[in-house]
Amino acid sequence: MAEALGGQLAALRERLDALDGAWLAVLAERFQVTQEVSALKAKGQLPLRDPAREAAQLARIEAEAEAHGVPPALARTLLEHIQAQVVADHAAFQQAQAEDAS
């Protein structure tokens, strides 16, 4: 019995590892897109943050999380961390662009 449970546990852990790899790949793709956003914002001299967009994203992610059975507060916290990193990346990109122009 313990051996059978061990095999099932190993299989479930393999699935979890694969899922972790999948969400990390999606996150990497998301950051690639935000690099494109950074370039457009720098080109258009747009502000780093768009509070209305950020609020809409948070509301959307909470609703989607709830629909998927994920705690909305967890989804909100994750997105807030992602948004903070994106803003930091935008700032670094714009600073590098400014330094290159000087």
GIKALIN-V511354 format. One record per backbone hydrogen bond with DSSP energy under -1.0 kcal/mol. NH is the residue of the N-H (numbers start at 1). CO is the residue of the C=O. If there is no record, write none. Layout:
NH/CO  NH/CO
This chain:
5/1  6/2  7/3  8/4  9/5  10/6  11/7  12/8  13/9  14/10  15/11  16/12  17/13  18/14  19/15  20/16  21/17  22/18  23/19  24/20  25/21  26/22  27/23  28/24  29/25  30/26  31/27  32/28  33/29  34/30  35/31  36/32  37/33  38/34  39/35  40/36  41/37  42/38  43/39  44/40  46/41  54/50  55/51  56/52  57/53  58/54  59/55  60/56  61/57  62/58  63/59  64/60  65/61  66/62  67/63  68/64  69/66  70/65  75/71  76/72  77/73  78/74  79/75  80/76  81/77  82/78  83/79  84/80  85/81  86/82  87/83  88/84  89/85  90/86  91/87  92/88  93/89  94/90  95/91  96/92  97/93  98/94  99/95  100/96  101/97
